[in-house]
Amino acid sequence: MNLSIKNTPEDLVRKLRTRAERHHRSLQGELMAIIEAAVAYEPEQSASGVLSEIRTMGIFTPSEATAMVRHDRDARA
């Protein structure tokens, strides 16, 4: 399939060509890399999703850590 972007500002084309040269790619190759990176992006997780992932790693929130420290300190007393 072919894609075409009409009326592209010359400044943007110049920046894309510079970027392509920097990455040792053709302009087409650079555009493909940009498009592939854009569609591979995963949206951010919800706060509850992040918290769930953190808990599976064994990391606790500050309030939980405070409670754990107090519990250990009281157990030693």
PQR file with spaces between the fields and no chain letter, atoms N, CA, C, O and H, PARSE charges and radii, in Angstrom:
ATOM       1  N    MET     1       0.849   -1.172    0.000 -0.4000 1.5000
ATOM       2  CA   MET     1       0.000    0.000    0.000 -0.0000 2.0000
ATOM       3  C    MET     1       0.893    1.233    0.000  0.5500 1.7000
ATOM       4  O    MET     1       1.955    1.232    0.622 -0.5500 1.4000
ATOM       5  N    ASN     2       0.482    2.247   -0.671 -0.4000 1.5000
ATOM       6  CA   ASN     2       1.207    3.509   -0.722 -0.0000 2.0000
ATOM       7  C    ASN     2       0.436    4.570    0.045  0.5500 1.7000
ATOM       8  O    ASN     2      -0.791    4.636   -0.023 -0.5500 1.4000
ATOM       9  H    ASN     2      -0.381    2.247   -1.177  0.4000 1.0000
ATOM      10  N    LEU     3       1.170    5.398    0.774 -0.4000 1.5000
ATOM      11  CA   LEU     3       0.583    6.526    1.489 -0.0000 2.0000
ATOM      12  C    LEU     3       1.166    7.806    0.918  0.5500 1.7000
ATOM      13  O    LEU     3       2.304    7.826    0.450 -0.5500 1.4000
ATOM      14  H    LEU     3       2.167    5.345    0.829  0.4000 1.0000
ATOM      15  N    SER     4       0.391    8.859    0.958 -0.4000 1.5000
ATOM      16  CA   SER     4       0.863   10.142    0.443 -0.0000 2.0000
ATOM      17  C    SER     4       0.385   11.255    1.360  0.5500 1.7000
ATOM      18  O    SER     4      -0.770   11.267    1.788 -0.5500 1.4000
ATOM      19  H    SER     4      -0.533    8.843    1.338  0.4000 1.0000
ATOM      20  N    ILE     5       1.277   12.187    1.657 -0.4000 1.5000
ATOM      21  CA   ILE     5       0.908   13.352    2.458 -0.0000 2.0000
ATOM      22  C    ILE     5       1.105   14.572    1.567  0.5500 1.7000
ATOM      23  O    ILE     5       2.232   14.905    1.201 -0.5500 1.4000
ATOM      24  H    ILE     5       2.214   12.177    1.310  0.4000 1.0000
ATOM      25  N    LYS     6       0.025   15.225    1.226 -0.4000 1.5000
ATOM      26  CA   LYS     6       0.083   16.368    0.312 -0.0000 2.0000
ATOM      27  C    LYS     6       0.280   17.666    1.091  0.5500 1.7000
ATOM      28  O    LYS     6      -0.091   17.779    2.259 -0.5500 1.4000
ATOM      29  H    LYS     6      -0.891   14.954    1.524  0.4000 1.0000
ATOM      30  N    ASN     7       0.872   18.634    0.410 -0.4000 1.5000
ATOM      31  CA   ASN     7       1.065   19.979    0.962 -0.0000 2.0000
ATOM      32  C    ASN     7       1.874   19.974    2.260  0.5500 1.7000
ATOM      33  O    ASN     7       1.563   20.716    3.192 -0.5500 1.4000
ATOM      34  H    ASN     7       1.174   18.543   -0.539  0.4000 1.0000
ATOM      35  N    THR     8       2.894   19.149    2.315 -0.4000 1.5000
ATOM      36  CA   THR     8       3.752   19.079    3.491 -0.0000 2.0000
ATOM      37  C    THR     8       4.637   20.321    3.534  0.5500 1.7000
ATOM      38  O    THR     8       5.292   20.635    2.540 -0.5500 1.4000
ATOM      39  H    THR     8       3.145   18.547    1.557  0.4000 1.0000
ATOM      40  N    PRO     9       4.671   21.030    4.649 -0.5600 1.5000
ATOM      41  CA   PRO     9       5.512   22.222    4.745  0.2800 2.0000
ATOM      42  C    PRO     9       6.987   21.882    4.501  0.5500 1.7000
ATOM      43  O    PRO     9       7.490   20.867    4.982 -0.5500 1.4000
ATOM      44  N    GLU    10       7.662   22.746    3.751 -0.4000 1.5000
ATOM      45  CA   GLU    10       9.059   22.483    3.397 -0.0000 2.0000
ATOM      46  C    GLU    10       9.949   22.368    4.622  0.5500 1.7000
ATOM      47  O    GLU    10      10.892   21.577    4.634 -0.5500 1.4000
ATOM      48  H    GLU    10       7.253   23.571    3.360  0.4000 1.0000
ATOM      49  N    ASP    11       9.656   23.152    5.654 -0.4000 1.5000
ATOM      50  CA   ASP    11      10.449   23.080    6.885 -0.0000 2.0000
ATOM      51  C    ASP    11      10.354   21.685    7.504  0.5500 1.7000
ATOM      52  O    ASP    11      11.352   21.143    7.978 -0.5500 1.4000
ATOM      53  H    ASP    11       8.890   23.794    5.644  0.4000 1.0000
ATOM      54  N    LEU    12       9.167   21.114    7.499 -0.4000 1.5000
ATOM      55  CA   LEU    12       8.970   19.773    8.044 -0.0000 2.0000
ATOM      56  C    LEU    12       9.708   18.731    7.213  0.5500 1.7000
ATOM      57  O    LEU    12      10.331   17.822    7.761 -0.5500 1.4000
ATOM      58  H    LEU    12       8.355   21.554    7.114  0.4000 1.0000
ATOM      59  N    VAL    13       9.639   18.861    5.904 -0.4000 1.5000
ATOM      60  CA   VAL    13      10.345   17.927    5.020 -0.0000 2.0000
ATOM      61  C    VAL    13      11.848   18.012    5.273  0.5500 1.7000
ATOM      62  O    VAL    13      12.533   16.991    5.328 -0.5500 1.4000
ATOM      63  H    VAL    13       9.133   19.599    5.458  0.4000 1.0000
ATOM      64  N    ARG    14      12.355   19.233    5.424 -0.4000 1.5000
ATOM      65  CA   ARG    14      13.785   19.411    5.689 -0.0000 2.0000
ATOM      66  C    ARG    14      14.186   18.735    7.009  0.5500 1.7000
ATOM      67  O    ARG    14      15.217   18.067    7.081 -0.5500 1.4000
ATOM      68  H    ARG    14      11.799   20.062    5.379  0.4000 1.0000
ATOM      69  N    LYS    15      13.376   18.912    8.033 -0.4000 1.5000
ATOM      70  CA   LYS    15      13.665   18.287    9.333 -0.0000 2.0000
ATOM      71  C    LYS    15      13.621   16.765    9.235  0.5500 1.7000
ATOM      72  O    LYS    15      14.448   16.076    9.834 -0.5500 1.4000
ATOM      73  H    LYS    15      12.538   19.455    7.974  0.4000 1.0000
ATOM      74  N    LEU    16      12.660   16.243    8.483 -0.4000 1.5000
ATOM      75  CA   LEU    16      12.565   14.789    8.310 -0.0000 2.0000
ATOM      76  C    LEU    16      13.765   14.244    7.547  0.5500 1.7000
ATOM      77  O    LEU    16      14.289   13.182    7.883 -0.5500 1.4000
ATOM      78  H    LEU    16      11.989   16.802    7.996  0.4000 1.0000
ATOM      79  N    ARG    17      14.199   14.966    6.522 -0.4000 1.5000
ATOM      80  CA   ARG    17      15.378   14.527    5.764 -0.0000 2.0000
ATOM      81  C    ARG    17      16.623   14.548    6.643  0.5500 1.7000
ATOM      82  O    ARG    17      17.448   13.637    6.576 -0.5500 1.4000
ATOM      83  H    ARG    17      13.774   15.829    6.248  0.4000 1.0000
ATOM      84  N    THR    18      16.759   15.584    7.468 -0.4000 1.5000
ATOM      85  CA   THR    18      17.897   15.668    8.391 -0.0000 2.0000
ATOM      86  C    THR    18      17.862   14.504    9.373  0.5500 1.7000
ATOM      87  O    THR    18      18.888   13.885    9.656 -0.5500 1.4000
ATOM      88  H    THR    18      16.089   16.324    7.523  0.4000 1.0000
ATOM      89  N    ARG    19      16.687   14.217    9.882 -0.4000 1.5000
ATOM      90  CA   ARG    19      16.531   13.091   10.813 -0.0000 2.0000
ATOM      91  C    ARG    19      16.873   11.775   10.133  0.5500 1.7000
ATOM      92  O    ARG    19      17.536   10.924   10.725 -0.5500 1.4000
ATOM      93  H    ARG    19      15.854   14.720    9.653  0.4000 1.0000
ATOM      94  N    ALA    20      16.430   11.604    8.904 -0.4000 1.5000
ATOM      95  CA   ALA    20      16.728   10.381    8.148 -0.0000 2.0000
ATOM      96  C    ALA    20      18.230   10.222    7.943  0.5500 1.7000
ATOM      97  O    ALA    20      18.770    9.127    8.106 -0.5500 1.4000
ATOM      98  H    ALA    20      15.892   12.295    8.423  0.4000 1.0000
ATOM      99  N    GLU    21      18.901   11.308    7.588 -0.4000 1.5000
ATOM     100  CA   GLU    21      20.359   11.249    7.409 -0.0000 2.0000
ATOM     101  C    GLU    21      21.051   10.873    8.712  0.5500 1.7000
ATOM     102  O    GLU    21      21.984   10.070    8.723 -0.5500 1.4000
ATOM     103  H    GLU    21      18.463   12.197    7.455  0.4000 1.0000
ATOM     104  N    ARG    22      20.586   11.456    9.800 -0.4000 1.5000
ATOM     105  CA   ARG    22      21.179   11.173   11.116 -0.0000 2.0000
ATOM     106  C    ARG    22      21.049    9.691   11.475  0.5500 1.7000
ATOM     107  O    ARG    22      21.916    9.133   12.148 -0.5500 1.4000
ATOM     108  H    ARG    22      19.827   12.108    9.791  0.4000 1.0000
ATOM     109  N    HIS    23      19.971    9.061   11.026 -0.4000 1.5000
ATOM     110  CA   HIS    23      19.739    7.638   11.313 -0.0000 2.0000
ATOM     111  C    HIS    23      20.185    6.728   10.173  0.5500 1.7000
ATOM     112  O    HIS    23      19.921    5.526   10.188 -0.5500 1.4000
ATOM     113  H    HIS    23      19.267    9.514   10.480  0.4000 1.0000
ATOM     114  N    HIS    24      20.862    7.307    9.191 -0.4000 1.5000
ATOM     115  CA   HIS    24      21.366    6.539    8.037 -0.0000 2.0000
ATOM     116  C    HIS    24      20.237    5.787    7.333  0.5500 1.7000
ATOM     117  O    HIS    24      20.352    4.603    7.018 -0.5500 1.4000
ATOM     118  H    HIS    24      21.077    8.283    9.178  0.4000 1.0000
ATOM     119  N    ARG    25      19.140    6.518    7.096 -0.4000 1.5000
ATOM     120  CA   ARG    25      17.992    5.937    6.408 -0.0000 2.0000
ATOM     121  C    ARG    25      17.592    6.843    5.247  0.5500 1.7000
ATOM     122  O    ARG    25      17.946    8.021    5.195 -0.5500 1.4000
ATOM     123  H    ARG    25      19.047    7.480    7.352  0.4000 1.0000
ATOM     124  N    SER    26      16.851    6.260    4.332 -0.4000 1.5000
ATOM     125  CA   SER    26      16.206    7.075    3.303 -0.0000 2.0000
ATOM     126  C    SER    26      15.044    7.807    3.966  0.5500 1.7000
ATOM     127  O    SER    26      14.650    7.478    5.085 -0.5500 1.4000
ATOM     128  H    SER    26      16.563    5.304    4.375  0.4000 1.0000
ATOM     129  N    LEU    27      14.505    8.790    3.273 -0.4000 1.5000
ATOM     130  CA   LEU    27      13.341    9.492    3.812 -0.0000 2.0000
ATOM     131  C    LEU    27      12.189    8.510    4.014  0.5500 1.7000
ATOM     132  O    LEU    27      11.504    8.560    5.036 -0.5500 1.4000
ATOM     133  H    LEU    27      14.825    9.057    2.364  0.4000 1.0000
ATOM     134  N    GLN    28      11.973    7.622    3.053 -0.4000 1.5000
ATOM     135  CA   GLN    28      10.915    6.610    3.182 -0.0000 2.0000
ATOM     136  C    GLN    28      11.161    5.700    4.384  0.5500 1.7000
ATOM     137  O    GLN    28      10.235    5.373    5.126 -0.5500 1.4000
ATOM     138  H    GLN    28      12.529    7.581    2.223  0.4000 1.0000
ATOM     139  N    GLY    29      12.419    5.295    4.569 -0.4000 1.5000
ATOM     140  CA   GLY    29      12.760    4.436    5.704 -0.0000 2.0000
ATOM     141  C    GLY    29      12.528    5.133    7.030  0.5500 1.7000
ATOM     142  O    GLY    29      12.047    4.524    7.985 -0.5500 1.4000
ATOM     143  H    GLY    29      13.172    5.560    3.966  0.4000 1.0000
ATOM     144  N    GLU    30      12.870    6.416    7.086 -0.4000 1.5000
ATOM     145  CA   GLU    30      12.656    7.182    8.320 -0.0000 2.0000
ATOM     146  C    GLU    30      11.173    7.336    8.615  0.5500 1.7000
ATOM     147  O    GLU    30      10.742    7.186    9.758 -0.5500 1.4000
ATOM     148  H    GLU    30      13.260    6.911    6.309  0.4000 1.0000
ATOM     149  N    LEU    31      10.396    7.634    7.586 -0.4000 1.5000
ATOM     150  CA   LEU    31       8.953    7.759    7.782 -0.0000 2.0000
ATOM     151  C    LEU    31       8.343    6.440    8.254  0.5500 1.7000
ATOM     152  O    LEU    31       7.464    6.433    9.115 -0.5500 1.4000
ATOM     153  H    LEU    31      10.746    7.755    6.657  0.4000 1.0000
ATOM     154  N    MET    32       8.808    5.332    7.692 -0.4000 1.5000
ATOM     155  CA   MET    32       8.309    4.022    8.115 -0.0000 2.0000
ATOM     156  C    MET    32       8.667    3.767    9.579  0.5500 1.7000
ATOM     157  O    MET    32       7.840    3.263   10.338 -0.5500 1.4000
ATOM     158  H    MET    32       9.522    5.338    6.993  0.4000 1.0000
ATOM     159  N    ALA    33       9.896    4.112    9.983 -0.4000 1.5000
ATOM     160  CA   ALA    33      10.317    3.917   11.373 -0.0000 2.0000
ATOM     161  C    ALA    33       9.460    4.755   12.320  0.5500 1.7000
ATOM     162  O    ALA    33       9.075    4.285   13.391 -0.5500 1.4000
ATOM     163  H    ALA    33      10.568    4.521    9.367  0.4000 1.0000
ATOM     164  N    ILE    34       9.162    5.984   11.929 -0.4000 1.5000
ATOM     165  CA   ILE    34       8.320    6.856   12.757 -0.0000 2.0000
ATOM     166  C    ILE    34       6.916    6.276   12.891  0.5500 1.7000
ATOM     167  O    ILE    34       6.354    6.249   13.985 -0.5500 1.4000
ATOM     168  H    ILE    34       9.475    6.365   11.059  0.4000 1.0000
ATOM     169  N    ILE    35       6.357    5.817   11.789 -0.4000 1.5000
ATOM     170  CA   ILE    35       5.005    5.241   11.817 -0.0000 2.0000
ATOM     171  C    ILE    35       4.980    3.962   12.655  0.5500 1.7000
ATOM     172  O    ILE    35       4.063    3.760   13.451 -0.5500 1.4000
ATOM     173  H    ILE    35       6.813    5.839   10.900  0.4000 1.0000
ATOM     174  N    GLU    36       5.981    3.099   12.478 -0.4000 1.5000
ATOM     175  CA   GLU    36       6.036    1.855   13.259 -0.0000 2.0000
ATOM     176  C    GLU    36       6.148    2.148   14.747  0.5500 1.7000
ATOM     177  O    GLU    36       5.495    1.486   15.555 -0.5500 1.4000
ATOM     178  H    GLU    36       6.726    3.263   11.831  0.4000 1.0000
ATOM     179  N    ALA    37       6.962    3.127   15.125 -0.4000 1.5000
ATOM     180  CA   ALA    37       7.103    3.486   16.539 -0.0000 2.0000
ATOM     181  C    ALA    37       5.792    4.047   17.086  0.5500 1.7000
ATOM     182  O    ALA    37       5.426    3.778   18.229 -0.5500 1.4000
ATOM     183  H    ALA    37       7.492    3.665   14.469  0.4000 1.0000
ATOM     184  N    ALA    38       5.095    4.819   16.271 -0.4000 1.5000
ATOM     185  CA   ALA    38       3.835    5.420   16.717 -0.0000 2.0000
ATOM     186  C    ALA    38       2.763    4.369   16.975  0.5500 1.7000
ATOM     187  O    ALA    38       2.028    4.472   17.957 -0.5500 1.4000
ATOM     188  H    ALA    38       5.393    5.038   15.342  0.4000 1.0000
ATOM     189  N    VAL    39       2.659    3.370   16.122 -0.4000 1.5000
ATOM     190  CA   VAL    39       1.610    2.366   16.314 -0.0000 2.0000
ATOM     191  C    VAL    39       2.004    1.317   17.348  0.5500 1.7000
ATOM     192  O    VAL    39       1.139    0.606   17.859 -0.5500 1.4000
ATOM     193  H    VAL    39       3.256    3.286   15.324  0.4000 1.0000
ATOM     194  N    ALA    40       3.288    1.209   17.662 -0.4000 1.5000
ATOM     195  CA   ALA    40       3.733    0.252   18.674 -0.0000 2.0000
ATOM     196  C    ALA    40       3.566    0.806   20.083  0.5500 1.7000
ATOM     197  O    ALA    40       3.635    0.054   21.056 -0.5500 1.4000
ATOM     198  H    ALA    40       3.991    1.787   17.246  0.4000 1.0000
ATOM     199  N    TYR    41       3.348    2.107   20.203 -0.4000 1.5000
ATOM     200  CA   TYR    41       3.208    2.753   21.503 -0.0000 2.0000
ATOM     201  C    TYR    41       2.004    2.190   22.246  0.5500 1.7000
ATOM     202  O    TYR    41       0.903    2.099   21.703 -0.5500 1.4000
ATOM     203  H    TYR    41       3.292    2.718   19.413  0.4000 1.0000
ATOM     204  N    GLU    42       2.237    1.816   23.493 -0.4000 1.5000
ATOM     205  CA   GLU    42       1.144    1.322   24.326 -0.0000 2.0000
ATOM     206  C    GLU    42       0.677    2.453   25.231  0.5500 1.7000
ATOM     207  O    GLU    42       1.505    3.117   25.855 -0.5500 1.4000
ATOM     208  H    GLU    42       3.132    1.889   23.934  0.4000 1.0000
ATOM     209  N    PRO    43      -0.615    2.687   25.318 -0.5600 1.5000
ATOM     210  CA   PRO    43      -1.099    3.752   26.188  0.2800 2.0000
ATOM     211  C    PRO    43      -0.726    3.479   27.641  0.5500 1.7000
ATOM     212  O    PRO    43      -0.539    2.333   28.050 -0.5500 1.4000
ATOM     213  N    GLU    44      -0.625    4.555   28.403 -0.4000 1.5000
ATOM     214  CA   GLU    44      -0.274    4.418   29.812 -0.0000 2.0000
ATOM     215  C    GLU    44      -1.332    3.601   30.545  0.5500 1.7000
ATOM     216  O    GLU    44      -2.513    3.615   30.197 -0.5500 1.4000
ATOM     217  H    GLU    44      -0.778    5.486   28.071  0.4000 1.0000
ATOM     218  N    GLN    45      -0.866    2.887   31.573 -0.4000 1.5000
ATOM     219  CA   GLN    45      -1.790    2.102   32.380 -0.0000 2.0000
ATOM     220  C    GLN    45      -2.548    3.015   33.332  0.5500 1.7000
ATOM     221  O    GLN    45      -2.139    4.146   33.595 -0.5500 1.4000
ATOM     222  H    GLN    45       0.093    2.876   31.855  0.4000 1.0000
ATOM     223  N    SER    46      -3.638    2.511   33.830 -0.4000 1.5000
ATOM     224  CA   SER    46      -4.378    3.238   34.855 -0.0000 2.0000
ATOM     225  C    SER    46      -3.580    3.185   36.153  0.5500 1.7000
ATOM     226  O    SER    46      -2.665    2.374   36.292 -0.5500 1.4000
ATOM     227  H    SER    46      -3.971    1.592   33.616  0.4000 1.0000
ATOM     228  N    ALA    47      -3.922    4.035   37.086 -0.4000 1.5000
ATOM     229  CA   ALA    47      -3.234    4.060   38.376 -0.0000 2.0000
ATOM     230  C    ALA    47      -3.355    2.710   39.077  0.5500 1.7000
ATOM     231  O    ALA    47      -2.391    2.234   39.677 -0.5500 1.4000
ATOM     232  H    ALA    47      -4.666    4.694   36.973  0.4000 1.0000
ATOM     233  N    SER    48      -4.522    2.096   39.007 -0.4000 1.5000
ATOM     234  CA   SER    48      -4.694    0.799   39.669 -0.0000 2.0000
ATOM     235  C    SER    48      -3.858   -0.276   38.987  0.5500 1.7000
ATOM     236  O    SER    48      -3.361   -1.187   39.649 -0.5500 1.4000
ATOM     237  H    SER    48      -5.306    2.483   38.521  0.4000 1.0000
ATOM     238  N    GLY    49      -3.696   -0.176   37.659 -0.4000 1.5000
ATOM     239  CA   GLY    49      -2.853   -1.130   36.937 -0.0000 2.0000
ATOM     240  C    GLY    49      -1.395   -1.001   37.331  0.5500 1.7000
ATOM     241  O    GLY    49      -0.698   -2.001   37.505 -0.5500 1.4000
ATOM     242  H    GLY    49      -4.099    0.564   37.121  0.4000 1.0000
ATOM     243  N    VAL    50      -0.936    0.240   37.471 -0.4000 1.5000
ATOM     244  CA   VAL    50       0.449    0.480   37.891 -0.0000 2.0000
ATOM     245  C    VAL    50       0.652   -0.034   39.309  0.5500 1.7000
ATOM     246  O    VAL    50       1.652   -0.696   39.588 -0.5500 1.4000
ATOM     247  H    VAL    50      -1.502    1.052   37.330  0.4000 1.0000
ATOM     248  N    LEU    51      -0.284    0.260   40.211 -0.4000 1.5000
ATOM     249  CA   LEU    51      -0.173   -0.200   41.593 -0.0000 2.0000
ATOM     250  C    LEU    51      -0.144   -1.718   41.660  0.5500 1.7000
ATOM     251  O    LEU    51       0.629   -2.287   42.430 -0.5500 1.4000
ATOM     252  H    LEU    51      -1.097    0.797   39.984  0.4000 1.0000
ATOM     253  N    SER    52      -0.966   -2.375   40.873 -0.4000 1.5000
ATOM     254  CA   SER    52      -0.980   -3.837   40.839 -0.0000 2.0000
ATOM     255  C    SER    52       0.366   -4.387   40.380  0.5500 1.7000
ATOM     256  O    SER    52       0.883   -5.352   40.944 -0.5500 1.4000
ATOM     257  H    SER    52      -1.594   -1.912   40.247  0.4000 1.0000
ATOM     258  N    GLU    53       0.924   -3.758   39.349 -0.4000 1.5000
ATOM     259  CA   GLU    53       2.231   -4.199   38.848 -0.0000 2.0000
ATOM     260  C    GLU    53       3.320   -3.985   39.895  0.5500 1.7000
ATOM     261  O    GLU    53       4.199   -4.830   40.061 -0.5500 1.4000
ATOM     262  H    GLU    53       0.504   -2.974   38.891  0.4000 1.0000
ATOM     263  N    ILE    54       3.261   -2.865   40.595 -0.4000 1.5000
ATOM     264  CA   ILE    54       4.249   -2.562   41.638 -0.0000 2.0000
ATOM     265  C    ILE    54       4.150   -3.584   42.764  0.5500 1.7000
ATOM     266  O    ILE    54       5.169   -4.049   43.274 -0.5500 1.4000
ATOM     267  H    ILE    54       2.546   -2.179   40.460  0.4000 1.0000
ATOM     268  N    ARG    55       2.941   -3.930   43.148 -0.4000 1.5000
ATOM     269  CA   ARG    55       2.769   -4.903   44.243 -0.0000 2.0000
ATOM     270  C    ARG    55       3.303   -6.285   43.864  0.5500 1.7000
ATOM     271  O    ARG    55       3.822   -6.998   44.723 -0.5500 1.4000
ATOM     272  H    ARG    55       2.113   -3.552   42.734  0.4000 1.0000
ATOM     273  N    THR    56       3.186   -6.668   42.606 -0.4000 1.5000
ATOM     274  CA   THR    56       3.730   -7.965   42.201 -0.0000 2.0000
ATOM     275  C    THR    56       5.253   -7.969   42.287  0.5500 1.7000
ATOM     276  O    THR    56       5.871   -9.030   42.374 -0.5500 1.4000
ATOM     277  H    THR    56       2.765   -6.089   41.908  0.4000 1.0000
ATOM     278  N    MET    57       5.862   -6.772   42.261 -0.4000 1.5000
ATOM     279  CA   MET    57       7.317   -6.671   42.410 -0.0000 2.0000
ATOM     280  C    MET    57       7.735   -6.628   43.872  0.5500 1.7000
ATOM     281  O    MET    57       8.927   -6.643   44.178 -0.5500 1.4000
ATOM     282  H    MET    57       5.360   -5.910   42.190  0.4000 1.0000
ATOM     283  N    GLY    58       6.755   -6.574   44.783 -0.4000 1.5000
ATOM     284  CA   GLY    58       7.072   -6.545   46.201 -0.0000 2.0000
ATOM     285  C    GLY    58       7.390   -5.156   46.719  0.5500 1.7000
ATOM     286  O    GLY    58       7.977   -5.020   47.792 -0.5500 1.4000
ATOM     287  H    GLY    58       5.786   -6.562   44.534  0.4000 1.0000
ATOM     288  N    ILE    59       7.017   -4.126   45.985 -0.4000 1.5000
ATOM     289  CA   ILE    59       7.260   -2.748   46.400 -0.0000 2.0000
ATOM     290  C    ILE    59       5.995   -2.244   47.084  0.5500 1.7000
ATOM     291  O    ILE    59       4.882   -2.506   46.627 -0.5500 1.4000
ATOM     292  H    ILE    59       6.540   -4.236   45.113  0.4000 1.0000
ATOM     293  N    PHE    60       6.176   -1.526   48.175 -0.4000 1.5000
ATOM     294  CA   PHE    60       5.037   -1.062   48.951 -0.0000 2.0000
ATOM     295  C    PHE    60       4.922    0.458   48.903  0.5500 1.7000
ATOM     296  O    PHE    60       5.893    1.158   48.619 -0.5500 1.4000
ATOM     297  H    PHE    60       7.079   -1.313   48.546  0.4000 1.0000
ATOM     298  N    THR    61       3.720    0.956   49.186 -0.4000 1.5000
ATOM     299  CA   THR    61       3.513    2.400   49.254 -0.0000 2.0000
ATOM     300  C    THR    61       4.108    2.913   50.559  0.5500 1.7000
ATOM     301  O    THR    61       4.319    2.126   51.482 -0.5500 1.4000
ATOM     302  H    THR    61       2.930    0.387   49.417  0.4000 1.0000
ATOM     303  N    PRO    62       4.387    4.216   50.662 -0.5600 1.5000
ATOM     304  CA   PRO    62       4.986    4.750   51.899  0.2800 2.0000
ATOM     305  C    PRO    62       4.178    4.425   53.146  0.5500 1.7000
ATOM     306  O    PRO    62       4.768    4.107   54.179 -0.5500 1.4000
ATOM     307  N    SER    63       2.858    4.493   53.090 -0.4000 1.5000
ATOM     308  CA   SER    63       2.060    4.197   54.286 -0.0000 2.0000
ATOM     309  C    SER    63       2.207    2.734   54.688  0.5500 1.7000
ATOM     310  O    SER    63       2.263    2.420   55.877 -0.5500 1.4000
ATOM     311  H    SER    63       2.379    4.752   52.251  0.4000 1.0000
ATOM     312  N    GLU    64       2.271    1.842   53.712 -0.4000 1.5000
ATOM     313  CA   GLU    64       2.471    0.421   54.017 -0.0000 2.0000
ATOM     314  C    GLU    64       3.869    0.199   54.579  0.5500 1.7000
ATOM     315  O    GLU    64       4.050   -0.599   55.498 -0.5500 1.4000
ATOM     316  H    GLU    64       2.225    2.097   52.746  0.4000 1.0000
ATOM     317  N    ALA    65       4.849    0.895   54.037 -0.4000 1.5000
ATOM     318  CA   ALA    65       6.218    0.759   54.528 -0.0000 2.0000
ATOM     319  C    ALA    65       6.311    1.257   55.963  0.5500 1.7000
ATOM     320  O    ALA    65       6.993    0.646   56.787 -0.5500 1.4000
ATOM     321  H    ALA    65       4.702    1.543   53.290  0.4000 1.0000
ATOM     322  N    THR    66       5.633    2.361   56.270 -0.4000 1.5000
ATOM     323  CA   THR    66       5.630    2.898   57.633 -0.0000 2.0000
ATOM     324  C    THR    66       5.029    1.885   58.593  0.5500 1.7000
ATOM     325  O    THR    66       5.567    1.659   59.676 -0.5500 1.4000
ATOM     326  H    THR    66       5.080    2.857   55.600  0.4000 1.0000
ATOM     327  N    ALA    67       3.929    1.282   58.207 -0.4000 1.5000
ATOM     328  CA   ALA    67       3.288    0.279   59.060 -0.0000 2.0000
ATOM     329  C    ALA    67       4.206   -0.918   59.273  0.5500 1.7000
ATOM     330  O    ALA    67       4.255   -1.467   60.373 -0.5500 1.4000
ATOM     331  H    ALA    67       3.491    1.466   57.327  0.4000 1.0000
ATOM     332  N    MET    68       4.930   -1.329   58.245 -0.4000 1.5000
ATOM     333  CA   MET    68       5.848   -2.464   58.373 -0.0000 2.0000
ATOM     334  C    MET    68       6.988   -2.132   59.328  0.5500 1.7000
ATOM     335  O    MET    68       7.375   -2.967   60.146 -0.5500 1.4000
ATOM     336  H    MET    68       4.891   -0.883   57.351  0.4000 1.0000
ATOM     337  N    VAL    69       7.528   -0.924   59.233 -0.4000 1.5000
ATOM     338  CA   VAL    69       8.624   -0.509   60.120 -0.0000 2.0000
ATOM     339  C    VAL    69       8.138   -0.468   61.558  0.5500 1.7000
ATOM     340  O    VAL    69       8.822   -0.951   62.460 -0.5500 1.4000
ATOM     341  H    VAL    69       7.214   -0.245   58.569  0.4000 1.0000
ATOM     342  N    ARG    70       6.956    0.106   61.779 -0.4000 1.5000
ATOM     343  CA   ARG    70       6.406    0.166   63.141 -0.0000 2.0000
ATOM     344  C    ARG    70       6.187   -1.233   63.703  0.5500 1.7000
ATOM     345  O    ARG    70       6.505   -1.501   64.861 -0.5500 1.4000
ATOM     346  H    ARG    70       6.400    0.498   61.046  0.4000 1.0000
ATOM     347  N    HIS    71       5.645   -2.119   62.881 -0.4000 1.5000
ATOM     348  CA   HIS    71       5.403   -3.493   63.323 -0.0000 2.0000
ATOM     349  C    HIS    71       6.716   -4.166   63.731  0.5500 1.7000
ATOM     350  O    HIS    71       6.789   -4.796   64.786 -0.5500 1.4000
ATOM     351  H    HIS    71       5.386   -1.901   61.940  0.4000 1.0000
ATOM     352  N    ASP    72       7.744   -4.036   62.902 -0.4000 1.5000
ATOM     353  CA   ASP    72       9.046   -4.633   63.224 -0.0000 2.0000
ATOM     354  C    ASP    72       9.648   -4.010   64.474  0.5500 1.7000
ATOM     355  O    ASP    72      10.215   -4.717   65.307 -0.5500 1.4000
ATOM     356  H    ASP    72       7.684   -3.525   62.045  0.4000 1.0000
ATOM     357  N    ARG    73       9.531   -2.690   64.613 -0.4000 1.5000
ATOM     358  CA   ARG    73      10.085   -1.998   65.778 -0.0000 2.0000
ATOM     359  C    ARG    73       9.357   -2.445   67.044  0.5500 1.7000
ATOM     360  O    ARG    73       9.992   -2.694   68.069 -0.5500 1.4000
ATOM     361  H    ARG    73       9.071   -2.116   63.936  0.4000 1.0000
ATOM     362  N    ASP    74       8.028   -2.549   66.979 -0.4000 1.5000
ATOM     363  CA   ASP    74       7.253   -2.977   68.144 -0.0000 2.0000
ATOM     364  C    ASP    74       7.549   -4.430   68.500  0.5500 1.7000
ATOM     365  O    ASP    74       7.527   -4.795   69.675 -0.5500 1.4000
ATOM     366  H    ASP    74       7.512   -2.347   66.147  0.4000 1.0000
ATOM     367  N    ALA    75       7.823   -5.254   67.507 -0.4000 1.5000
ATOM     368  CA   ALA    75       8.118   -6.666   67.753 -0.0000 2.0000
ATOM     369  C    ALA    75       9.438   -6.826   68.493  0.5500 1.7000
ATOM     370  O    ALA    75       9.616   -7.787   69.241 -0.5500 1.4000
ATOM     371  H    ALA    75       7.840   -4.957   66.552  0.4000 1.0000
ATOM     372  N    ARG    76      10.356   -5.902   68.292 -0.4000 1.5000
ATOM     373  CA   ARG    76      11.668   -5.967   68.960 -0.0000 2.0000
ATOM     374  C    ARG    76      11.611   -5.434   70.383  0.5500 1.7000
ATOM     375  O    ARG    76      12.491   -5.740   71.188 -0.5500 1.4000
ATOM     376  H    ARG    76      10.211   -5.122   67.684  0.4000 1.0000
ATOM     377  N    ALA    77      10.596   -4.646   70.709 -0.4000 1.5000
ATOM     378  CA   ALA    77      10.519   -4.007   72.031 -0.0000 2.0000
ATOM     379  C    ALA    77      10.114   -4.969   73.107  0.5500 1.7000
ATOM     380  O    ALA    77      10.006   -4.584   74.271 -0.5500 1.4000
ATOM     381  H    ALA    77       9.881   -4.398   70.055  0.4000 1.0000
